[in-house]
Every structure is written in structure tokens, then in C-alpha cells.
Amino acid sequence: MTRRDLLLGAACALPFPVRAQQARRRAKTTKLFRAPDGFPNGLAATAEGLWIAEQKLSGSQAKAYGLPEPRSLSEAAWLVDWNGKVRQTVTTPSRNTSGLAFGNDHLWMVANAPPNGVFEVDRRSRLVSHRQIPLGPAGDGGGSHGAQWDNGKLWIAALRLRANVRVDPATWTPEFVIPFYQAPERSRYHDITIEGDTLWQIVGNDCRRYEDFRPALVRYELATGRVLEVVEFLSQSCDPHGLALWDGKLISCDAGIHPGWPNRDSPTAGWVFQIDLV
């Protein structure tokens, strides 16, 4: 792929206004089960169950959140059944994990702290590869808040690029870019998932406590990046971070830590929950 091809793809995906004829929907949340102990941030749904990424904070981040230094820097990926029972635990070298995907029988953990990048890990906890998000410095392509596997491709919610990037996982070539939805009070971006020919992403406002949080779901058209709709959550909903789709239902998790908030300020900290559109 040439630079011209990539720029053309990005141009085709420039943000569009929400379709005027789209009826505005809302989202409500229903708690399902607690995630394993820790901060859950990142989901991937499979026929075996739900993969949940563990997020840890260490060094300066741990100090900023008033958390003790973790005994181990390794971060887990837990496979749980739909009652929350742990079926498998994979250990990964990812840092401050904020999203994951599952594809080719491997886990793809996206880091949001140095050394950043994407950690490809097999089910025996063996590191297969560690690569930076494309289109950035060779040693640091920036952090990420989400990932999704779809039809042999890896989508990454890339914070430095402020875009969802589709990457060929074999060649690590960026193929298409969907810029993040831009709107006042929508400056925070989280996990992504794919439903049919559309991509969902969690967004939210920058605030200092759960009571002032106003999360939403943005739905993009995969072929163009066009914003199809923005779905706002009802008041007092769970705090969404991870995002997955299974059996036609959107699934999310509340990490329990949120930039600028007191730790576990949300009443559903550590829970996995279902999102229903109403």
C-alpha cells in the first residue's frame, strides 16, 4: 500500500454529521457478573466465553491514582463463562492494558503505558510478537483504548492518531482509518466492537466524578467511516470501558478506575454488564 492509498482511505473516512433521519436511541445497562479481582478493561467475546483484560497501574501511574505498586507487572487475560467463572488465565507482558482482541487463537493486548504497542500472546502465555501501532515513531506508536478482530484483520483504537485503524496482522500494514467522532464534551474514547458492516465505539466527556459522566456509543459505517448515530446512556448507567458483541448483545465492563475520578467511584466498578438500546 502506498502513502497515497492510505491518505485516500483516511480522506474517505473523514467524520460526517449524524444522519438527520436517524431516530435517536438511548442505552441502558444491566449488570451480569463481577469480573475477576482487579481492574477489567477490554473484552473479546468468543464461542468459549468472554475474554477479559486485566489493567494494572504501576510507577508514576500508580502514584497518580494512589495505588500500591503491583507485586507483578504481568497482566492477565481471563477467559470466563457467561456466569463469570474463570475457565483459563493467560499471563501477558502488556502494560496498563486498555483493550484486547482475540483472533487466530491468539490474544492481542493493547497497552496504554510504556512500552505501549500490541502484545500478541498465545494461549500458553508465550509472547509471539510486540509491535507498535503503525504510522508513529518506531519505538512508540502511542497508547490505545481498544481493539477488535474482524475477518482476519485487527482494528486498533489508536490514541495518538485519534482514529480507529485497521491493520493487517501478518504484515502490520495499516489499511484503513476511521477518525474518532468529534463533538463538544466527547473527548474520551474507549473500546470498539463490530456489528455487521458497522463499528461501535464508547465515548465520553472529561469530568471529575461518576455523577457528571455522560457516556455514549458512536456507530460508524465500516466502509466509509460515516457516523450513523450517537446513542447516549441513560442516567445512572454503568461506566463503560471494554466493549464486545455476542449473540446480538453489546457487552461492556466497568474498569473501576477512570481518569480524574476517585478510585471505584462508579457503583458498578469491576462489573461486566449488558448494553441494550431503547
N, C-alpha and C positions, 0 to 999 in steps of 0.2 A: 504494500500500500504506500502510495506517495504522500508527501505532505499536502499536496493539492487535494487529493482524495479525502484526507482526513478533515481538512478545513471545510470542504464542501459538505461532508457529513455533519459537521458541527453547525454549519450555517443552516442546514435543513432542520436542525433541532432547536433553533432559537426559540425562546419562550413565546407562546401565543396566548392571547387572552382566553379565559374560560368561555366555552360556548354559551352564548346568551340563552339558547333554548334549553339548556340542561337544567332540569329541576334540581333545586338544592336539597341535598340529603344531609342527615346528621348521623353520627356514630355513637353507639352506646357500648359499654364494656361489661363483661360478665366473668368473674373470677372462675378459674378452672382448678388450679392446684399450685402449691408452692414449689418453686424451683429448689434444687439442692442449695445448701448453705453457701452464701457468697453473694456476689453481685451478678445477676444474669443479664447479659447484654449481647443479643444476637441469637437468631433462631434459624433452623432449617428443618422443614418437615419432610419425612420420608415414609415409605411403606412400613418400616420397622418401628417408627415412633418419631419423637421430636428431639432434634439435637439442640442443646442449649450451650452457649458460650459463656465461660466464666470471665469476668472482668476483675482485675486486681489493680490497685494503685500502689505505687512504690516511689521511693525517692522524694523529689520535690512535690509530686502529685499527692502522695500520701500525707505529707506535711500540710499541703494546702487544704486538704479535706479533714485534717485532724485524725487521721487513721494511723494505726501502728504499722510498721514495716512488716510485710508478709514474711512468713518463715521460708517460703519458697517462692521464687519468681515465676515458676511454671504455671500456666493457666490451663484449666481443664475444658474439654468439650464433653458434656454428658448426653448420652442417649437415654431418654426416658419414655415410658409408655404413656398413654393418654390419661393415666391416673397419677402421673408424676413419679412412678417407681423407676429408679435408675437401673438400666439394663447394661450399660457399658460406660466406662470412663476412659477417655483418651487424653494423654498429657501432651501439651504443646509448649513451644518456647515463645508464643505470641506475648505481646505486652499491651496492657490496657485494652484488651480485645473489645471491639465495639460492633462486631458483626461477624457472621460466618455463612459459608455456603457449603453444600455437600454435593459432590459430583465426581464421577469416575471412581467411586468408592473411596474418595479422599475427602478430608476436611480442609477447607480454605478459610483460615482465621485471619481477619483483617485487624491490624494493630493501629492503635491511636496514640502511641507513645514510641520514642526511640527504642529499637531501630526502625520502627514503622514497617510498612510493606505488608505483603501477603505471605502467610506461612502455610504451605501445603504439607499436610501431615497424613500419614496412613493410619489405619485402624489399630496398628500395633505401637502407636506413638512415635513412629520413625519420621523424622523430618525429611521430606522429599525435596522441597525447594523453598527458598526465601527470596522473593523478588519485590522490587519497589513498584509502586503504582507508576505506570508509564507517563511520559511527557513531563517529567520533572528531573531534578538532579539525579545523577546515577546512584548516589548513596542515600538519598532521602526524597522520595516522591510525595511526602506528606502523609497525613493520617487519613483514616476512613471511619465512617459510621455505619457501614452496611455492605452486604454482598448477597448475590443471588446467582445460582447456577441455572442455566436455561438452554436446552438444545445444544449442549456441548460447549457453551460459551460462559464466561464469568463476567457478571456485572459487578462493578465496584462503585460505591458512593464515595467519591474522591473529594475530600475537603479542600485541598489545595486548588484543584481545578473548579471547585464548586459545580460539579457535574457528576452524573451517573455515566460511567464509561464501560462499554462492552469490550472485553479483551479476549483474544484467542489464547486459551491457557497453554497450548503447546508451544506457540511461537512468541507469546507475550506481546503480540501486536495489538495496539488499540484500533478498534474497527468503527466505533460509532460513539457519539457523545450526546447525551441529553442534559442540557444545562438545568441546574436546580431552579425550581419555581421561585420567582422573585416577587415579594409583596411586603408592604409595611407590616411589622410585627410578626414576620415569618423568617427569622434569621437563624434558626436552629434546624438542622437536618439530621435525620436518623435512618433507620434501616429501610430496606426495599424488598419487594417481592413482586412476582409476575403472575398476572391472571390473564390467560388468553393472549391477546395482542396488546395488552396494556401493562404498565408498570405502576405499582403503588409505592409511595414514599411517605414516611412520617415527617411532619414539620412542626415547628412550634415557635413561640415567642420567647424572647430573652426576659427572664424575670427572676425574682429572688426567693420565691416560695411557691409551694404547690397551689395554694389558693388563687394565685394570679396566673397560673399556666393556662394557655389556650392552644392545645394541640390540634392538629388537623391531618387529614390524609389527602395527598395530591395524587391524582391519577393522570398519567401521561400515555399518549399513544406511542407504542414502541417504534413504529415505522417512521415517525416524524418528530417525536418529542413534544407534540402539541399537548397542552394541558386541557384535559377533557372535563375535569371537575375538581372542586375542592370540598372536602367533607369535614365539617367541624365536629368535634366531640361534644357530647352533652356535658353539662356541668357536673363536677364530682366524678368524672371518669378516671379509670386507672391511668397512670403515667406511661405512655407507650415508648419503648425503645427498640426492641427487636421486632421483626415482622416476618411472618411466613403465611403460606396459604395451604390448607389441607381440607379436602372434601368440600370444597366450595366455601370454606370459612376462613376468615382472616384471624390469625393468632398472633399475640404480642406478649411482651414481658415488661415488667416494671423493674428496672435495674436496682432501684433503691438509692442510687446516688445520681444527682443532677447538678450540672454546673451552676454555682451560685446559691444553691439551696442548702439548708441544714440536711445532714445525712438522714436518710429514711424519712424524709418529710412527708412523702406520699403515704396514705394509709394502706396502699396495696404494694408497698415495697417488697420485692422478692417474689411476686406472684406472676404466674402465667395466666393469660386471660384471652377470652374470645372477643372479637370486634364484630358487631352487627350493624349494618346500615339500615336506618329507619327513615 
